């Protein structure tokens, strides 16, 4: 056997896998411990116009597991024309991403090992890299023992670290970042750490991750009684019936402020166990050491604030290990997750989720309204629709829909949203975020008026979903359910900003000011889930308030960092950050739409009372807060001043650029000159492969054709847009080939086939000509079966050579 002539796949099959399994099959189990060609990402979703394509998913040649979801090694294989270590850089890259301790490279002759535990300062003495004979690859027990030794685990700690995941038999496996979060947390608690923060973007499965953490600690006996705290009733109910269902009778949800100490897993709202009066703090009915694990979901929502109810619960159960889960770590003067929990044990960002293809990318439509941008001042003596004199001052977007209502502005926003839905899909699930309840109700009316046909056909087409509206809140489950058509448009203020798992939400409309990065991330998170079964691969943000300027903030989706690092003589409290919206954030924590007990205050109603800061209310001569005067103006024209579309490029950066300009840059990053592109194009056996490579870089030719012309070939689109070449239509190129009479050497029937292929090219493009399936359609099939047609050329190689000659003639010249 000539090893040099074997492909990489042959090397894996004939040499690598047998070496792993061992001569007696006593090493790695090929069914449970070896995953070959293991994909660990989905491939970024690339959107251009209405065209959607997935980029290339990342895969490792092998990932080896001690037990399911406990990875030990990654192996990159090359063909035998490479040296043993040629795959090591790639193996190390994957090992770092996947948090795997051992990396290997092979070419079928031997293995090169890189022991990552010896580069962290935890490993035992010995070389970091070494070459291993092919038949001496370490067995699972050996690698596991080396890993445990590097960690310094005791037998008791090993039992916890080796505890298996829950498996329901459905073949569902956690995503790689969930595995990292679970394994790191379980091992940290096994080591005795008791304050852990996990940062995971909205839509990445925090609750499922929490379940696997709790399950493994509970099953191993490391933790026996667990409290899972959430801030919304719907989250507790969803958790109990979905992810946490395997706990069965060992689990309970604390309701009606009653405590039953007979269970092991407790779910509850923090509002259900705390209150302003001492007798309402029913968590104190448990002894301080009753729970040995407390997990706090959405821990950015006040749990880390010194005076927050959750902080009191956490301090009461201070002897327990405590895990905080959040998508949006907070660092302000009053709230610091990191000050309480410490630096994140693991962080998986929105940007990374989009890059991996697990989260939906987004397009942004920014619409500037003239009154928002320029402000508005009433004429002398002007009154509102109720005859009240409007205070003479400059009003801007801080005032609109708070203390000054321009009714035509609301109607214009509704009209723009409606036009977008009409141009895309009028049944796309949509959330419109308004300033307050009053604004939400007016927007509901405006959307009904803008969509009279659909609103008449079903009254639930448009629904207001706010804390004071039971009918709207009752429809939340239907909005979330992908199989439920109605409601389509939900209009809210803060109720739907967190905890709403709307997998099929395709449009988010921002018509309220958002200066809090925490709140902004939560709102954007309503659209980031992907549901391919229902065609949800990306979403659109329609921004009327310039809220998406926060995308440019370096804090957006960067690694969470401690903003304030006090020196020896500095106060321990982080400095003020995002202070402008602290009151809004804190009031949101009080919102009755978050609470099980409706007697609590509602922030959405409260937001109506906070249009002016204390003492700033015009007409209020005192420094006491008074309900502000609201003016309703129905005769002021509002127009669109600016409108632009932004989208994510292949690196996840939000850009404002025409499709032509973007495509030009993308092509020229790969092909610096026209000659370099022509060389690759002419040498390619399949032109489609070149087009697929361009598509993976975000060059979508269908969308370009819409702008440049549908009659142009993909080749001409690229040459014209990227290199300023005058394009020829497909028909013009086909006619040039026919005039050259280049097929004279073929028989009559073969010439007729080639002429038919030319006609197909002129009709549909080069992709169809390269496919053998073209021989099955008219007019080609009139010449016989595909086998019969190919036989006219003397066999398949000769037919393919004729097709390549046809392509060469088509692209003989650029112009």
C-alpha positions in Angstrom: 0.0 0.0 0.0 1.3 3.4 -1.0 0.5 5.5 2.0 1.4 8.7 0.2 -1.4 8.1 -2.3 -4.1 7.9 0.4 -6.5 10.7 1.2 -6.9 12.1 4.6 -10.1 10.2 5.0 -8.2 7.0 4.1 -5.6 7.8 6.7 -8.2 8.2 9.4 -10.1 5.0 8.4 -7.1 2.7 7.9 -4.6 4.0 10.5 -5.9 6.5 13.1 -9.2 4.9 14.1 -7.6 1.4 14.5 -4.9 2.9 16.6 -7.4 4.5 18.9 -9.6 1.3 19.2 -6.6 -0.9 19.8 -5.9 -4.4 18.4 -8.3 -6.0 20.8 -10.8 -3.1 20.8 -9.8 -2.5 24.5 -8.9 1.2 24.2 -11.3 3.8 23.1 -14.9 2.7 22.4 -15.8 3.8 18.9 -19.6 4.0 19.9 -19.4 6.1 23.0 -15.9 7.7 23.3 -14.9 8.6 19.7 -16.6 11.2 17.5 -15.1 11.5 14.1 -15.6 14.6 12.0 -17.3 16.2 14.9 -19.0 19.5 14.1 -19.1 21.8 17.1 -20.6 25.0 15.4 -23.5 25.4 13.1 -21.9 27.9 10.7 -22.6 31.7 10.8 -25.9 32.7 9.2 -25.0 35.3 6.5 -27.8 37.6 5.4 -27.7 39.8 2.3 -31.1 41.4 1.4 -33.6 38.5 1.7 -31.0 35.8 0.8 -29.8 33.7 3.7 -26.9 31.2 3.7 -25.0 29.4 6.4 -21.2 29.7 6.4 -19.0 26.8 7.0 -19.4 24.9 10.3 -16.3 24.1 12.2 -15.4 20.5 12.9 -12.6 18.5 14.5 -11.3 15.3 12.9 -11.7 13.5 16.2 -12.9 14.4 19.7 -12.3 11.7 22.4 -14.5 11.6 25.5 -13.9 9.9 28.9 -17.7 9.8 29.3 -20.3 11.6 27.2 -19.7 15.3 27.4 -16.5 14.9 29.2 -14.0 15.6 26.4 -10.3 14.7 26.9 -8.6 15.0 23.5 -8.9 16.5 20.1 -7.0 15.0 17.1 -6.3 16.6 13.7 -5.3 14.2 11.0 -3.5 15.0 7.7 -2.6 12.8 4.7 0.7 11.2 4.7 2.3 13.9 2.5 2.3 16.0 5.6 4.6 15.5 8.6 3.3 14.3 11.9 2.9 17.7 13.5 1.4 19.6 10.6 -2.1 19.5 12.2 -1.0 20.6 15.7 -1.8 24.4 15.3 -5.3 23.5 14.3 -5.7 21.0 17.0 -4.5 23.5 19.6 -6.9 26.1 18.3 -9.8 23.7 18.7 -8.6 22.5 22.1 -8.6 26.0 23.3 -12.1 26.8 22.0 -13.5 23.5 23.3 -11.6 23.6 26.7 -10.0 20.2 26.0 -6.7 19.3 27.9 -4.9 17.1 25.3 -4.3 17.9 21.6 -2.9 15.6 19.0 -1.7 15.7 15.4 -1.1 12.7 13.1 -0.3 11.8 9.5 -0.9 8.0 10.0 2.8 7.3 11.0 2.7 8.5 14.6 1.0 11.0 17.0 2.3 14.3 18.2 0.9 15.1 21.7 0.5 18.5 23.3 -0.4 18.3 27.0 -2.2 21.6 27.7 -2.4 20.9 31.5 1.4 21.5 31.6 1.1 25.0 30.2 -1.3 26.2 33.0 1.0 25.8 35.9 -1.1 23.0 37.3 0.6 20.1 35.5 3.2 17.7 36.7 6.8 17.9 35.5 7.5 16.6 32.0 7.6 17.7 28.4 4.6 19.6 27.0 5.0 17.9 23.6 6.1 14.5 22.6 5.9 12.1 19.7 4.0 8.8 20.3 4.2 5.7 18.1 1.0 4.9 16.3 0.2 1.8 18.4 0.9 3.5 21.7 -1.9 6.1 21.9 -2.9 6.6 25.5 -6.0 4.8 26.7 -9.0 6.7 28.3 -8.1 5.8 31.8 -4.5 7.0 31.3 -5.6 10.4 30.0 -8.2 10.8 32.7 -5.7 10.0 35.4 -3.2 12.5 34.0 -6.0 15.1 33.9 -7.0 14.4 37.5 -3.4 14.6 38.6 -2.9 17.9 36.9 -6.0 19.2 38.7 -4.9 17.7 42.0 -8.3 16.1 42.6 -9.1 13.8 45.5 -11.2 10.7 45.1 -14.3 12.5 46.3 -13.7 15.4 43.9 -13.1 12.9 41.0 -16.5 11.3 41.7 -18.2 14.7 41.3 -16.2 15.6 38.1 -17.0 12.2 36.6 -20.7 12.3 37.3 -22.6 11.8 34.1 -25.0 14.3 32.4 -28.7 13.6 32.3 -29.6 11.8 29.1 -33.2 11.4 28.0 -32.4 9.0 25.2 -33.2 11.5 22.5 -29.6 11.8 21.3 -29.7 15.5 22.3 -26.3 16.7 23.2 -25.3 20.0 24.8 -23.5 22.5 22.7 -19.8 22.9 23.2 -20.1 26.1 25.2 -22.8 24.6 27.4 -20.4 21.6 28.1 -17.7 24.0 29.1 -20.0 26.0 31.4 -21.3 22.9 33.1 -18.0 21.1 33.4 -16.2 24.2 34.8 -18.9 24.9 37.3 -19.2 21.3 38.5 -15.5 21.0 38.9 -15.2 24.4 40.6 -17.8 23.4 43.2 -16.1 20.1 43.6 -12.9 22.0 44.4 -14.8 24.0 47.1 -15.4 27.3 45.2 -18.7 28.8 46.3 -19.3 32.0 44.3 -19.5 31.4 40.5 -20.7 33.7 37.7 -21.6 32.4 34.3 -22.2 34.9 31.5 -24.2 33.4 28.6 -25.9 35.5 25.9 -29.7 35.4 25.7 -30.8 32.4 23.7 -27.9 30.2 24.4 -29.7 27.9 26.9 -28.8 29.2 30.4 -31.7 27.2 32.0 -30.7 24.0 30.3 -27.1 24.6 31.4 -28.3 25.3 35.0 -30.3 22.0 34.9 -27.2 19.9 33.9 -25.1 21.6 36.6 -27.7 20.9 39.3 -28.4 17.4 38.0 -24.7 16.3 38.1 -24.1 17.9 41.6 -27.4 16.4 42.9 -26.8 12.9 41.4 -23.2 12.8 42.7 -24.4 13.7 46.2 -22.2 16.7 46.3 -25.2 18.9 46.7 -28.5 17.6 48.3 -30.9 20.6 48.5 -30.9 23.2 45.8 -32.7 26.5 45.5 -33.3 27.9 41.9 -34.3 31.5 42.0 -36.0 33.3 39.1 -37.6 36.7 38.8 -40.7 35.9 36.7 -43.5 33.5 37.2 -43.5 32.4 33.6 -39.8 31.4 33.9 -40.5 29.3 37.0 -43.4 27.5 35.3 -41.5 26.9 32.0 -38.5 25.7 33.9 -40.5 23.2 36.0 -42.4 21.7 33.0 -39.5 21.8 30.5 -35.8 21.6 31.4 -36.2 20.6 35.1 -38.9 18.0 34.5 -36.5 15.0 35.1 -36.3 16.0 38.8 -39.9 14.7 39.1 -41.2 14.3 42.6 -38.0 15.6 44.2 -38.9 19.1 42.9 -41.4 21.7 44.1 -42.3 25.3 43.3 -42.8 27.6 46.3 -46.2 29.3 45.9 -48.6 31.2 48.1 -45.8 32.0 50.5 -45.9 28.4 52.0 -42.9 26.3 52.7 -42.7 22.5 52.6 -39.3 21.2 53.6 -39.8 17.7 52.3 -38.3 18.3 48.8 -34.8 18.6 47.5 -35.1 20.9 44.5 -36.9 24.2 45.0 -38.0 26.6 42.3 -39.3 30.0 43.3 -39.6 33.7 42.5 -37.5 35.8 44.8 -40.7 37.9 45.3 -42.4 34.8 46.6 -40.0 34.5 49.6 -39.2 38.1 50.3 -41.1 41.3 51.2 -40.9 44.6 52.9 -42.2 43.3 56.1 -40.3 40.8 58.2 -43.1 38.2 58.2 -43.0 38.2 54.4 -39.4 37.0 54.3 -40.5 33.4 54.4 -37.0 32.2 53.2 -36.1 32.5 56.9 -38.4 29.6 57.7 -35.5 27.6 56.2 -32.4 27.3 58.4 -29.4 29.2 56.9 -27.7 25.9 56.1 -30.8 24.2 54.6 -29.7 24.7 51.0 -26.2 23.7 49.9 -26.6 25.2 46.4 -28.4 28.3 45.3 -28.6 29.1 41.5 -29.8 32.6 40.5 -31.2 33.1 37.0 -30.9 36.5 35.4 -28.7 37.7 38.3 -28.2 41.1 36.7 -31.7 42.0 37.8 -30.8 43.4 41.2 -29.5 40.2 42.8 -26.1 41.7 43.3 -27.2 45.1 44.6 -26.5 45.4 48.3 -30.1 46.4 49.2 -31.8 44.1 46.7 -34.1 41.3 48.0 -32.0 38.7 46.2 -28.9 39.8 48.0 -30.6 39.3 51.3 -31.5 35.8 50.3 -28.0 35.0 49.1 -26.5 36.4 52.3 -28.9 34.4 54.4 -27.8 31.2 52.6 -24.2 32.3 52.5 -22.9 28.8 53.5 -24.3 27.4 50.2 -22.4 27.4 46.9 -24.0 30.1 44.8 -24.1 30.3 41.0 -25.2 33.4 39.1 -26.4 33.2 35.5 -26.7 36.3 33.4 -26.6 37.5 29.8 -25.7 41.0 30.9 -23.2 41.4 33.7 -23.7 44.8 35.5 -21.0 47.2 36.8 -22.4 50.4 38.2 -22.1 52.3 41.4 -25.1 50.5 42.9 -24.9 47.1 41.2 -21.9 44.8 40.7 -22.2 41.1 39.8 -18.5 40.8 39.7 -17.9 42.4 43.1 -20.2 39.7 44.6 -19.6 36.6 42.5 -16.1 37.3 41.2 -14.9 37.2 37.7 -16.9 35.1 35.3 -15.9 31.4 35.3 -17.0 31.3 31.7 -18.5 33.8 29.2 -20.2 33.1 25.9 -21.1 36.3 24.2 -23.8 37.3 21.7 -21.1 38.0 19.1 -19.6 34.5 19.5 -23.0 32.9 19.4 -23.7 34.6 16.1 -20.3 33.7 14.7 -20.9 30.1 15.6 -24.3 30.1 14.0 -26.2 29.3 17.2 -27.8 32.8 17.4 -29.5 34.8 14.8 -27.8 37.8 13.2 -29.7 41.0 12.7 -30.2 43.8 10.3 -30.8 47.3 11.6 -33.1 49.8 10.0 -32.6 53.2 11.6 -35.4 55.7 10.9 -34.9 59.3 12.0 -38.1 61.4 12.4 -37.8 65.1 11.9 -39.2 66.1 15.2 -37.0 63.6 17.1 -33.9 65.0 15.3 -34.8 68.7 15.2 -37.0 69.0 18.2 -40.3 70.9 18.3 -41.5 74.1 19.9 -45.2 75.1 20.0 -46.4 78.3 18.5 -47.3 81.2 20.8 -50.5 80.3 22.6 -50.8 76.8 21.0 -53.1 74.4 22.8 -53.3 70.6 22.7 -56.3 68.6 21.5 -58.0 69.1 24.9 -57.6 72.9 24.8 -54.7 73.0 27.3 -52.1 75.7 26.6 -48.8 74.0 25.8 -45.9 75.2 27.8 -43.6 77.2 25.5 -40.2 75.4 25.4 -38.2 73.2 23.1 -39.4 69.6 23.2 -37.2 66.7 22.0 -37.1 62.9 22.0 -36.8 62.8 25.8 -40.3 64.4 26.0 -42.1 62.6 23.2 -44.6 60.0 24.4 -43.8 60.9 28.0 -45.1 64.4 28.6 -45.7 65.4 25.0 -47.7 63.1 22.7 -47.5 63.9 18.9 -50.2 61.6 17.7 -49.1 61.8 14.1 -45.7 60.6 15.2 -47.3 57.4 16.6 -49.3 57.0 13.4 -46.1 57.4 11.3 -44.2 54.8 13.3 -47.1 52.3 12.9 -47.2 53.0 9.2 -43.5 52.3 8.8 -43.7 49.1 10.7 -46.8 48.0 8.7 -45.0 48.8 5.4 -42.1 46.7 6.4 -44.4 43.8 7.3 -46.3 44.2 4.0 -43.0 44.0 2.1 -41.8 40.9 4.0 -44.4 38.9 5.8 -47.4 40.3 7.6 -47.5 37.4 10.0 -43.9 37.8 11.2 -43.9 37.8 15.0 -43.1 41.4 16.1 -42.5 43.2 19.4 -42.8 47.0 19.6 -41.2 48.5 22.6 -42.8 51.8 23.8 -42.0 54.3 26.5 -44.8 53.4 28.8 -48.2 51.9 29.1 -50.0 54.9 27.7 -47.7 55.0 24.7 -48.2 51.2 24.2 -52.0 51.6 24.1 -51.8 54.4 21.6 -49.4 52.3 19.5 -51.8 49.4 19.6 -54.6 51.6 18.3 -52.3 53.0 15.5 -51.3 49.5 14.5 -54.9 48.4 14.3 -55.8 51.4 12.2 -52.8 50.6 9.9 -53.8 47.0 9.5 -57.6 47.1 9.5 -58.1 44.0 7.4 -56.0 41.7 9.6 -57.2 43.3 12.9 -60.8 42.7 11.8 -60.1 39.1 10.8 -58.7 38.3 14.2 -58.7 40.7 17.2 -55.5 39.1 18.5 -53.5 40.2 15.4 -52.3 43.2 17.5 -52.1 42.9 21.3 -50.9 45.2 24.1 -48.9 43.1 26.5 -48.1 45.3 29.6 -48.1 44.7 33.3 -51.6 46.1 33.8 -53.3 44.2 31.0 -54.4 40.6 31.9 -55.8 39.9 28.4 -52.4 40.7 26.8 -50.4 38.8 29.4 -52.6 35.8 28.8 -51.5 35.8 25.2 -47.7 35.6 26.0 -47.6 31.8 25.7 -49.4 32.0 22.3 -46.9 34.6 21.1 -44.0 32.4 22.2 -45.5 29.2 20.6 -44.1 28.8 17.1 -47.2 26.9 16.0 -49.6 29.7 17.1 -50.3 32.3 14.5 -51.7 34.9 16.9 -50.9 37.3 18.4 -48.6 38.6 15.6 -47.7 42.1 16.9 -47.1 42.5 20.6 -46.8 46.0 21.9 -45.1 46.4 25.3 -43.0 48.7 27.5 -40.8 46.5 29.8 -42.8 43.3 30.3 -41.3 41.5 27.3 -37.8 42.8 27.6 -36.6 39.7 29.5 -37.6 36.1 29.9 -39.7 35.8 26.7 -38.4 32.9 24.7 -39.8 34.1 21.3 -38.1 31.7 18.9 -39.9 33.0 15.9 -39.7 36.8 16.6 -38.5 38.3 13.3 -39.0 42.1 14.0 -38.1 44.2 17.0 -39.2 47.8 17.0 -37.5 50.3 19.3 -39.6 53.3 19.9 -38.3 54.2 23.3 -35.1 55.6 24.6 -32.7 53.0 25.9 -29.4 54.1 27.5 -28.9 51.1 29.7 -26.6 48.5 28.1 -28.1 45.8 30.3 -31.6 46.6 29.1 -30.5 47.0 25.5 -28.9 43.5 25.5 -32.0 42.0 27.0 -34.3 43.5 24.4 -32.1 42.5 21.5 -32.0 39.0 23.0 -35.7 38.7 22.2 -34.8 38.1 18.6 -31.6 36.1 18.7 -33.1 32.7 18.8 -33.0 30.6 15.7 -35.8 28.3 14.6 -35.0 26.8 11.2 -38.2 24.7 11.1 -40.1 28.0 10.9 -37.7 29.9 8.7 -36.3 32.1 11.5 -32.6 32.5 10.8 -32.2 36.3 11.3 -34.2 39.2 12.6 -34.6 42.9 11.9 -34.4 45.8 14.4 -36.3 48.9 13.4 -35.0 51.7 15.5 -36.8 55.1 15.8 -34.9 56.3 18.9 -31.2 55.8 17.9 -31.0 53.1 20.6 -28.9 51.0 18.3 -26.0 53.5 18.7 -25.2 51.2 21.7 -23.9 48.7 19.2 -20.9 51.0 18.8 -20.3 51.0 22.5 -17.2 49.0 23.4 -19.1 47.4 26.3 -21.6 45.9 23.8 -20.8 42.2 23.9 -17.2 42.6 24.9 -15.8 40.4 27.7 -17.4 41.5 30.9 -14.8 43.4 32.9 -14.5 45.0 36.3 -14.7 48.7 35.4 -13.5 49.8 38.8 -10.4 48.4 40.4 -10.0 50.4 43.7 -6.6 51.1 45.1 -5.7 50.6 48.7 -7.2 54.0 49.8 -10.1 54.0 47.3 -13.7 53.3 48.2 -14.7 49.7 47.4 -17.8 50.8 45.4 -17.6 50.9 41.6 -18.1 54.3 40.1 -21.3 55.5 38.6 -22.0 54.0 35.2 -25.1 54.3 33.0 -26.5 56.4 35.8 -29.0 58.1 33.5 -31.1 54.9 33.4 -30.4 53.4 36.8 -33.8 54.6 38.0 -35.4 52.9 35.0 -33.5 49.7 35.7 -34.3 49.7 39.4 -38.0 50.5 38.7 -38.1 47.7 36.3 -37.1 45.3 39.1 -40.2 46.4 40.9 -42.5 45.9 38.0 -45.7 44.0 38.8 -45.5 42.3 35.4 -42.5 40.5 36.8 -44.1 39.6 40.1 -46.3 36.8 41.4 -47.8 39.1 43.9 -49.8 41.8 41.9 -49.9 44.1 45.0 -46.3 45.1 44.3 -45.7 48.4 42.5 -45.6 48.5 38.7 -42.7 50.1 37.0 -44.6 50.5 33.7 -47.2 52.6 35.5 -44.4 54.3 37.5 -42.6 55.2 34.4 -45.5 57.5 33.5 -44.8 59.3 36.7 -41.1 59.8 36.1 -41.1 61.8 32.9 -39.3 64.6 34.9 -36.5 64.1 37.4 -37.2 65.3 40.9 -37.8 69.0 40.9 -37.6 69.4 37.1 -41.3 69.2 36.4 -42.3 72.6 34.8 -45.2 74.0 36.6 -44.1 72.4 39.8 -42.6 75.2 42.0 -41.8 72.8 44.8 -39.2 70.1 44.9 -41.8 67.4 45.4 -42.5 64.9 42.6 -45.8 65.6 41.0 -47.5 63.8 38.1 -46.4 65.7 35.0 -48.7 67.4 32.6 -49.2 65.5 29.4 -50.0 67.4 26.2 -51.7 65.5 23.4 -51.1 67.2 20.0 -52.9 65.9 17.0 -52.2 68.5 14.3 -48.4 68.6 14.0 -47.0 66.9 10.9 -44.1 64.4 11.5 -42.0 63.2 8.6 -39.2 60.7 8.0 -35.9 62.7 7.9 -33.4 59.8 7.5 -33.5 56.1 6.8 -30.7 53.6 6.4 -30.1 49.9 6.6 -27.2 48.3 8.5 -26.2 44.7 8.7 -23.5 42.4 10.2 -20.5 41.7 8.0 -18.8 38.3 8.1 -16.8 39.4 11.2 -19.9 40.4 13.1 -19.4 44.1 12.7 -22.4 46.3 12.1 -21.8 48.3 8.9 -23.7 50.8 6.9 -22.8 50.3 3.3 -24.4 49.6 -0.1 -24.5 46.0 -1.2 -22.3 46.8 -4.2 -19.7 48.5 -2.1 -19.6 45.7 0.4 -19.4 43.0 -2.4 -16.6 44.9 -4.0 -14.6 44.9 -0.8 -15.4 41.3 -0.1 -14.2 40.1 -3.5 -11.1 42.2 -3.5 -10.0 40.9 -0.1 -9.8 37.5 -1.8 -8.8 38.5 -5.3 -6.7 41.7 -5.2 -6.7 42.1 -9.0 -8.9 41.1 -12.0 -6.1 38.8 -13.2 -6.0 36.9 -9.9 -9.7 36.3 -10.1 -9.5 35.2 -13.7 -6.7 32.8 -13.0 -8.8 31.1 -10.2 -12.0 31.2 -12.3 -10.4 29.7 -15.4 -8.5 27.0 -13.5 -11.5 25.9 -11.5 -13.0 22.6 -12.6 -16.3 23.7 -11.2 -17.1 27.4 -11.4 -19.8 26.8 -8.8 -17.0 26.1 -6.2 -15.7 29.6 -6.7 -19.2 31.1 -6.3 -19.8 29.1 -3.1 -16.5 30.4 -1.7 -17.6 34.0 -2.5 -21.0 33.3 -0.9 -19.3 32.1 2.3 -17.6 35.6 2.4 -20.9 37.3 2.1 -21.0 38.0 -1.6 -24.6 37.0 -2.6 -24.9 37.1 -6.3 -28.7 36.8 -6.4 -29.0 40.0 -4.4 -26.4 41.7 -6.6 -28.3 40.6 -9.7 -31.4 42.4 -8.3 -29.4 45.7 -8.4 -27.2 45.2 -11.4 -29.4 43.1 -13.7 -31.0 39.6 -13.7 -29.6 38.9 -17.2 -25.9 38.9 -16.3 -23.9 35.9 -15.5 -22.4 35.5 -12.0 -18.9 35.9 -13.6 -19.9 39.3 -15.1 -21.5 40.5 -11.9 -18.2 39.9 -10.0 -16.1 41.4 -12.7 -18.4 44.4 -13.0 -18.9 45.2 -9.3 -15.4 44.3 -8.1 -13.2 45.4 -11.1 -15.4 47.8 -13.0 -15.5 45.7 -16.2 -18.5 46.3 -18.5 -20.8 43.3 -18.2 -22.1 41.0 -20.9 -25.5 39.3 -20.7 -25.6 35.6 -20.7 -27.3 35.7 -24.1 -24.5 37.8 -25.5 -21.9 35.4 -24.2 -23.7 32.4 -25.7 -24.1 34.1 -29.1 -20.3 34.8 -29.2 -19.6 31.2 -28.6 -22.0 30.1 -31.3 -20.5 32.5 -33.9 -17.0 31.0 -33.3 -18.3 27.5 -34.4 -16.0 25.8 -31.9 -17.9 22.5 -31.8 -17.2 21.4 -35.3 -15.1 18.4 -34.1 -18.1 16.8 -32.5 -20.8 14.8 -34.2 -24.2 16.2 -35.0 -25.9 14.9 -31.9 -23.1 16.0 -29.6 -23.1 19.5 -31.2 -26.8 19.7 -30.6 -26.3 18.8 -26.9 -23.7 21.5 -26.5 -25.9 24.1 -28.3 -28.7 23.1 -25.9 -26.4 23.6 -23.0 -25.5 27.0 -24.3 -29.2 27.9 -24.5 -29.6 26.7 -20.9 -26.7 28.8 -19.9 -28.3 31.9 -21.5 -31.5 31.1 -19.6 -30.3 30.2 -16.1 -26.5 30.6 -15.8 -23.4 28.5 -15.4 -24.6 26.6 -12.3 -27.1 24.6 -14.3 -24.6 23.7 -17.1 -22.2 22.2 -14.6 -24.8 19.9 -13.1 -25.4 16.5 -14.6 -29.0 16.9 -13.6 -29.4 19.3 -16.5 -29.5 16.2 -18.8 -32.8 15.2 -17.2 -34.7 18.3 -18.3 -36.0 19.6 -21.6 -34.7 20.1 -24.1 -31.7 17.9 -23.1 -33.7 14.8 -22.3 -35.0 14.7 -25.9 -31.5 13.4 -26.8 -31.9 10.4 -24.6 -31.1 9.3 -21.0 -28.1 10.9 -19.3 -26.1 7.8 -19.9 -27.0 7.9 -23.6 -26.2 11.6 -23.9 -22.8 11.1 -22.2 -22.1 8.2 -24.5 -22.4 10.6 -27.5 -19.1 12.1 -26.3 -17.4 8.8 -25.6 -17.9 8.6 -21.9 -18.2 10.8 -18.8 -14.6 12.1 -18.8 -15.0 13.2 -22.4 -18.4 14.8 -21.7 -17.0 16.8 -18.7 -14.0 17.8 -20.9 -16.5 19.2 -23.5 -18.4 21.1 -20.8 -15.1 22.6 -19.6 -14.2 23.6 -23.1 -17.7 25.2 -23.5 -17.0 27.2 -20.3 -13.5 28.2 -21.5 -15.1 29.6 -24.7 -17.8 31.4 -22.7 -15.2 33.2 -20.6 -12.5 33.7 -23.3 -12.7 37.4 -22.8 -13.8 39.6 -20.0 -15.6 42.2 -22.1 
